[in-house]
Amino acid sequence: MNPPEFVIVIIAMVFIFSIVKHKMGIPSRSMREMRGDAPVDGPETLRLREEVQELKERIKVLERITVEKENSLAKEIESLRDR
């Protein structure tokens, strides 16, 4: 096989594989992803980020309440043992 035929075969293979990939529904990477740029956040993404932040704050509060209850319970048990 001479070099021009080899190049044509490679181009044909890339073309066929890209068609198969498209038919299978495999997404191709965009130029933005290849450069490493951060994705642009839409309004839904921003709303979800705010909701996650609120939920994290609520979890912190619940953890603090739980730890305080455990400490007070441990103190009560120790005071009953001392009697």
N, CA, C and O atoms as a GROMACS GRO file, in nm:
protein
  332
    1MET      N    1   0.086  -0.117   0.000
    1MET     CA    2   0.000   0.000   0.000
    1MET      C    3   0.090   0.123   0.000
    1MET      O    4   0.180   0.136   0.083
    2ASN      N    5   0.066   0.212  -0.091
    2ASN     CA    6   0.150   0.331  -0.100
    2ASN      C    7   0.093   0.441  -0.009
    2ASN      O    8  -0.021   0.430   0.035
    3PRO      N    9   0.171   0.546   0.020
    3PRO     CA   10   0.129   0.648   0.117
    3PRO      C   11  -0.004   0.717   0.087
    3PRO      O   12  -0.081   0.737   0.180
    4PRO      N   13  -0.036   0.754  -0.037
    4PRO     CA   14  -0.167   0.818  -0.058
    4PRO      C   15  -0.285   0.726  -0.025
    4PRO      O   16  -0.386   0.771   0.028
    5GLU      N   17  -0.272   0.597  -0.057
    5GLU     CA   18  -0.379   0.503  -0.023
    5GLU      C   19  -0.393   0.490   0.128
    5GLU      O   20  -0.504   0.482   0.180
    6PHE      N   21  -0.280   0.489   0.197
    6PHE     CA   22  -0.281   0.478   0.342
    6PHE      C   23  -0.355   0.597   0.404
    6PHE      O   24  -0.435   0.580   0.496
    7VAL      N   25  -0.328   0.717   0.355
    7VAL     CA   26  -0.394   0.837   0.406
    7VAL      C   27  -0.544   0.830   0.379
    7VAL      O   28  -0.624   0.866   0.465
    8ILE      N   29  -0.582   0.786   0.261
    8ILE     CA   30  -0.724   0.776   0.227
    8ILE      C   31  -0.794   0.674   0.316
    8ILE      O   32  -0.908   0.697   0.359
    9VAL      N   33  -0.729   0.562   0.345
    9VAL     CA   34  -0.787   0.461   0.433
    9VAL      C   35  -0.806   0.517   0.574
    9VAL      O   36  -0.910   0.493   0.636
   10ILE      N   37  -0.709   0.589   0.624
   10ILE     CA   38  -0.721   0.647   0.759
   10ILE      C   39  -0.835   0.749   0.764
   10ILE      O   40  -0.914   0.750   0.858
   11ILE      N   41  -0.845   0.834   0.662
   11ILE     CA   42  -0.954   0.932   0.658
   11ILE      C   43  -1.090   0.861   0.652
   11ILE      O   44  -1.184   0.904   0.719
   12ALA      N   45  -1.100   0.755   0.574
   12ALA     CA   46  -1.224   0.680   0.564
   12ALA      C   47  -1.260   0.616   0.698
   12ALA      O   48  -1.376   0.616   0.738
   13MET      N   49  -1.159   0.562   0.769
   13MET     CA   50  -1.185   0.500   0.899
   13MET      C   51  -1.235   0.603   1.000
   13MET      O   52  -1.329   0.576   1.075
   14VAL      N   53  -1.173   0.720   1.001
   14VAL     CA   54  -1.217   0.826   1.094
   14VAL      C   55  -1.360   0.867   1.062
   14VAL      O   56  -1.441   0.886   1.153
   15PHE      N   57  -1.391   0.881   0.935
   15PHE     CA   58  -1.526   0.918   0.894
   15PHE      C   59  -1.628   0.812   0.937
   15PHE      O   60  -1.733   0.846   0.990
   16ILE      N   61  -1.596   0.685   0.914
   16ILE     CA   62  -1.688   0.576   0.950
   16ILE      C   63  -1.707   0.570   1.101
   16ILE      O   64  -1.820   0.556   1.149
   17PHE      N   65  -1.597   0.582   1.177
   17PHE     CA   66  -1.609   0.576   1.322
   17PHE      C   67  -1.687   0.695   1.377
   17PHE      O   68  -1.760   0.681   1.476
   18SER      N   69  -1.674   0.812   1.315
   18SER     CA   70  -1.750   0.926   1.362
   18SER      C   71  -1.900   0.907   1.336
   18SER      O   72  -1.982   0.949   1.417
   19ILE      N   73  -1.935   0.845   1.225
   19ILE     CA   74  -2.076   0.816   1.196
   19ILE      C   75  -2.131   0.715   1.296
   19ILE      O   76  -2.241   0.732   1.347
   20VAL      N   77  -2.054   0.610   1.323
   20VAL     CA   78  -2.097   0.508   1.420
   20VAL      C   79  -2.115   0.571   1.558
   20VAL      O   80  -2.212   0.542   1.627
   21LYS      N   81  -2.020   0.656   1.598
   21LYS     CA   82  -2.029   0.723   1.728
   21LYS      C   83  -2.153   0.811   1.735
   21LYS      O   84  -2.221   0.814   1.838
   22HIS      N   85  -2.182   0.881   1.628
   22HIS     CA   86  -2.301   0.966   1.624
   22HIS      C   87  -2.429   0.882   1.633
   22HIS      O   88  -2.523   0.919   1.705
   23LYS      N   89  -2.434   0.772   1.561
   23LYS     CA   90  -2.553   0.685   1.563
   23LYS      C   91  -2.574   0.621   1.700
   23LYS      O   92  -2.687   0.598   1.740
   24MET      N   93  -2.464   0.593   1.772
   24MET     CA   94  -2.476   0.533   1.905
   24MET      C   95  -2.511   0.636   2.011
   24MET      O   96  -2.544   0.601   2.125
   25GLY      N   97  -2.504   0.763   1.976
   25GLY     CA   98  -2.541   0.868   2.069
   25GLY      C   99  -2.430   0.907   2.164
   25GLY      O  100  -2.457   0.965   2.269
   26ILE      N  101  -2.306   0.877   2.131
   26ILE     CA  102  -2.192   0.912   2.216
   26ILE      C  103  -2.158   1.058   2.189
   26ILE      O  104  -2.128   1.095   2.075
   27PRO      N  105  -2.163   1.144   2.293
   27PRO     CA  106  -2.136   1.286   2.269
   27PRO      C  107  -1.989   1.310   2.239
   27PRO      O  108  -1.901   1.243   2.295
   28SER      N  109  -1.963   1.404   2.152
   28SER     CA  110  -1.825   1.440   2.121
   28SER      C  111  -1.786   1.558   2.208
   28SER      O  112  -1.871   1.639   2.247
   29ARG      N  113  -1.659   1.568   2.237
   29ARG     CA  114  -1.611   1.678   2.320
   29ARG      C  115  -1.609   1.806   2.238
   29ARG      O  116  -1.569   1.807   2.122
   30SER      N  117  -1.651   1.912   2.301
   30SER     CA  118  -1.652   2.041   2.232
   30SER      C  119  -1.513   2.104   2.244
   30SER      O  120  -1.430   2.059   2.322
   31MET      N  121  -1.490   2.206   2.166
   31MET     CA  122  -1.362   2.276   2.172
   31MET      C  123  -1.341   2.338   2.309
   31MET      O  124  -1.227   2.344   2.357
   32ARG      N  125  -1.449   2.383   2.374
   32ARG     CA  126  -1.437   2.442   2.508
   32ARG      C  127  -1.386   2.338   2.607
   32ARG      O  128  -1.301   2.370   2.691
   33GLU      N  129  -1.436   2.216   2.599
   33GLU     CA  130  -1.390   2.110   2.688
   33GLU      C  131  -1.246   2.073   2.659
   33GLU      O  132  -1.170   2.045   2.752
   34MET      N  133  -1.207   2.071   2.532
   34MET     CA  134  -1.070   2.035   2.497
   34MET      C  135  -0.970   2.139   2.547
   34MET      O  136  -0.859   2.104   2.585
   35ARG      N  137  -1.010   2.267   2.546
   35ARG     CA  138  -0.921   2.371   2.596
   35ARG      C  139  -0.915   2.372   2.747
   35ARG      O  140  -0.821   2.426   2.805
   36GLY      N  141  -1.012   2.312   2.811
   36GLY     CA  142  -1.014   2.308   2.957
   36GLY      C  143  -1.090   2.423   3.019
   36GLY      O  144  -1.078   2.446   3.139
   37ASP      N  145  -1.168   2.497   2.939
   37ASP     CA  146  -1.247   2.607   2.994
   37ASP      C  147  -1.356   2.552   3.084
   37ASP      O  148  -1.406   2.441   3.064
   38ALA      N  149  -1.392   2.630   3.182
   38ALA     CA  150  -1.501   2.590   3.272
   38ALA      C  151  -1.633   2.597   3.197
   38ALA      O  152  -1.652   2.687   3.115
   39PRO      N  153  -1.723   2.504   3.223
   39PRO     CA  154  -1.853   2.509   3.155
   39PRO      C  155  -1.933   2.630   3.201
   39PRO      O  156  -1.920   2.676   3.315
   40VAL      N  157  -2.014   2.681   3.113
   40VAL     CA  158  -2.098   2.796   3.144
   40VAL      C  159  -2.218   2.747   3.224
   40VAL      O  160  -2.289   2.654   3.184
   41ASP      N  161  -2.240   2.811   3.340
   41ASP     CA  162  -2.351   2.770   3.426
   41ASP      C  163  -2.479   2.839   3.384
   41ASP      O  164  -2.483   2.961   3.365
   42GLY      N  165  -2.582   2.759   3.369
   42GLY     CA  166  -2.713   2.813   3.336
   42GLY      C  167  -2.789   2.846   3.463
   42GLY      O  168  -2.738   2.823   3.573
   43PRO      N  169  -2.908   2.901   3.450
   43PRO     CA  170  -2.986   2.939   3.569
   43PRO      C  171  -3.023   2.817   3.655
   43PRO      O  172  -3.029   2.828   3.777
   44GLU      N  173  -3.048   2.704   3.592
   44GLU     CA  174  -3.083   2.583   3.668
   44GLU      C  175  -2.965   2.536   3.752
   44GLU      O  176  -2.981   2.496   3.867
   45THR      N  177  -2.845   2.541   3.693
   45THR     CA  178  -2.726   2.500   3.765
   45THR      C  179  -2.700   2.592   3.884
   45THR      O  180  -2.666   2.546   3.992
   46LEU      N  181  -2.717   2.721   3.863
   46LEU     CA  182  -2.697   2.816   3.973
   46LEU      C  183  -2.798   2.793   4.085
   46LEU      O  184  -2.763   2.800   4.203
   47ARG      N  185  -2.923   2.766   4.049
   47ARG     CA  186  -3.026   2.739   4.150
   47ARG      C  187  -2.992   2.614   4.229
   47ARG      O  188  -3.007   2.610   4.351
   48LEU      N  189  -2.945   2.512   4.159
   48LEU     CA  190  -2.910   2.387   4.228
   48LEU      C  191  -2.788   2.405   4.319
   48LEU      O  192  -2.782   2.346   4.427
   49ARG      N  193  -2.693   2.487   4.276
   49ARG     CA  194  -2.577   2.514   4.362
   49ARG      C  195  -2.619   2.585   4.490
   49ARG      O  196  -2.570   2.552   4.598
   50GLU      N  197  -2.710   2.682   4.478
   50GLU     CA  198  -2.760   2.752   4.597
   50GLU      C  199  -2.833   2.656   4.689
   50GLU      O  200  -2.818   2.663   4.811
   51GLU      N  201  -2.913   2.566   4.631
   51GLU     CA  202  -2.987   2.470   4.712
   51GLU      C  203  -2.892   2.375   4.785
   51GLU      O  204  -2.913   2.342   4.901
   52VAL      N  205  -2.788   2.331   4.717
   52VAL     CA  206  -2.689   2.243   4.780
   52VAL      C  207  -2.620   2.316   4.894
   52VAL      O  208  -2.598   2.257   5.000
   53GLN      N  209  -2.586   2.444   4.875
   53GLN     CA  210  -2.523   2.521   4.981
   53GLN      C  211  -2.614   2.533   5.102
   53GLN      O  212  -2.569   2.518   5.216
   54GLU      N  213  -2.743   2.559   5.079
   54GLU     CA  214  -2.839   2.567   5.189
   54GLU      C  215  -2.850   2.434   5.263
   54GLU      O  216  -2.856   2.432   5.386
   55LEU      N  217  -2.852   2.324   5.188
   55LEU     CA  218  -2.861   2.193   5.251
   55LEU      C  219  -2.736   2.160   5.333
   55LEU      O  220  -2.745   2.098   5.439
   56LYS      N  221  -2.620   2.203   5.284
   56LYS     CA  222  -2.497   2.182   5.361
   56LYS      C  223  -2.502   2.257   5.494
   56LYS      O  224  -2.460   2.205   5.597
   57GLU      N  225  -2.554   2.380   5.490
   57GLU     CA  226  -2.566   2.458   5.614
   57GLU      C  227  -2.662   2.390   5.711
   57GLU      O  228  -2.636   2.386   5.831
   58ARG      N  229  -2.772   2.338   5.659
   58ARG     CA  230  -2.869   2.269   5.746
   58ARG      C  231  -2.807   2.144   5.808
   58ARG      O  232  -2.832   2.113   5.924
   59ILE      N  233  -2.726   2.072   5.730
   59ILE     CA  234  -2.660   1.951   5.783
   59ILE      C  235  -2.564   1.990   5.894
   59ILE      O  236  -2.554   1.921   5.995
   60LYS      N  237  -2.491   2.102   5.876
   60LYS     CA  238  -2.400   2.146   5.982
   60LYS      C  239  -2.476   2.174   6.111
   60LYS      O  240  -2.430   2.138   6.219
   61VAL      N  241  -2.591   2.239   6.099
   61VAL     CA  242  -2.672   2.270   6.217
   61VAL      C  243  -2.719   2.140   6.283
   61VAL      O  244  -2.711   2.126   6.405
   62LEU      N  245  -2.766   2.046   6.204
   62LEU     CA  246  -2.813   1.918   6.261
   62LEU      C  247  -2.699   1.842   6.327
   62LEU      O  248  -2.718   1.780   6.432
   63GLU      N  249  -2.581   1.846   6.267
   63GLU     CA  250  -2.466   1.779   6.329
   63GLU      C  251  -2.432   1.844   6.463
   63GLU      O  252  -2.402   1.775   6.560
   64ARG      N  253  -2.436   1.977   6.467
   64ARG     CA  254  -2.406   2.047   6.591
   64ARG      C  255  -2.508   2.011   6.698
   64ARG      O  256  -2.471   1.987   6.813
   65ILE      N  257  -2.636   2.007   6.663
   65ILE     CA  258  -2.741   1.972   6.759
   65ILE      C  259  -2.719   1.829   6.809
   65ILE      O  260  -2.733   1.803   6.929
   66THR      N  261  -2.686   1.739   6.719
   66THR     CA  262  -2.665   1.599   6.757
   66THR      C  263  -2.547   1.586   6.852
   66THR      O  264  -2.556   1.513   6.951
   67VAL      N  265  -2.439   1.654   6.824
   67VAL     CA  266  -2.321   1.646   6.909
   67VAL      C  267  -2.351   1.705   7.046
   67VAL      O  268  -2.310   1.650   7.148
   68GLU      N  269  -2.422   1.816   7.049
   68GLU     CA  270  -2.458   1.877   7.177
   68GLU      C  271  -2.545   1.783   7.260
   68GLU      O  272  -2.527   1.773   7.381
   69LYS      N  273  -2.639   1.716   7.196
   69LYS     CA  274  -2.725   1.622   7.269
   69LYS      C  275  -2.645   1.505   7.322
   69LYS      O  276  -2.668   1.460   7.434
   70GLU      N  277  -2.550   1.456   7.244
   70GLU     CA  278  -2.468   1.344   7.290
   70GLU      C  279  -2.385   1.387   7.410
   70GLU      O  280  -2.371   1.311   7.506
   71ASN      N  281  -2.329   1.508   7.405
   71ASN     CA  282  -2.248   1.555   7.516
   71ASN      C  283  -2.333   1.574   7.641
   71ASN      O  284  -2.291   1.536   7.751
   72SER      N  285  -2.451   1.630   7.626
   72SER     CA  286  -2.536   1.650   7.744
   72SER      C  287  -2.584   1.516   7.799
   72SER      O  288  -2.596   1.500   7.920
   73LEU      N  289  -2.611   1.421   7.711
   73LEU     CA  290  -2.651   1.288   7.756
   73LEU      C  291  -2.537   1.219   7.830
   73LEU      O  292  -2.559   1.154   7.932
   74ALA      N  293  -2.417   1.234   7.779
   74ALA     CA  294  -2.301   1.174   7.845
   74ALA      C  295  -2.279   1.237   7.982
   74ALA      O  296  -2.243   1.169   8.078
   75LYS      N  297  -2.301   1.368   7.991
   75LYS     CA  298  -2.285   1.437   8.120
   75LYS      C  299  -2.390   1.388   8.220
   75LYS      O  300  -2.358   1.366   8.337
   76GLU      N  301  -2.513   1.369   8.174
   76GLU     CA  302  -2.618   1.320   8.263
   76GLU      C  303  -2.587   1.179   8.312
   76GLU      O  304  -2.608   1.148   8.429
   77ILE      N  305  -2.538   1.095   8.224
   77ILE     CA  306  -2.503   0.957   8.264
   77ILE      C  307  -2.392   0.960   8.365
   77ILE      O  308  -2.397   0.886   8.464
   78GLU      N  309  -2.290   1.044   8.344
   78GLU     CA  310  -2.180   1.054   8.439
   78GLU      C  311  -2.228   1.106   8.574
   78GLU      O  312  -2.182   1.060   8.678
   79SER      N  313  -2.320   1.203   8.573
   79SER     CA  314  -2.371   1.256   8.700
   79SER      C  315  -2.451   1.149   8.773
   79SER      O  316  -2.447   1.145   8.896
   80LEU      N  317  -2.522   1.063   8.702
   80LEU     CA  318  -2.597   0.954   8.767
   80LEU      C  319  -2.502   0.849   8.822
   80LEU      O  320  -2.531   0.787   8.924
   81ARG      N  321  -2.391   0.826   8.757
   81ARG     CA  322  -2.292   0.729   8.808
   81ARG      C  323  -2.229   0.778   8.937
   81ARG      O  324  -2.198   0.698   9.026
   82ASP      N  325  -2.210   0.908   8.946
   82ASP     CA  326  -2.144   0.964   9.065
   82ASP      C  327  -2.232   0.954   9.190
   82ASP      O  328  -2.180   0.965   9.301
   83ARG      N  329  -2.359   0.933   9.176
   83ARG     CA  330  -2.450   0.928   9.291
   83ARG      C  331  -2.429   0.807   9.369
   83ARG      O  332  -2.497   0.786   9.470
   0.00000   0.00000   0.00000
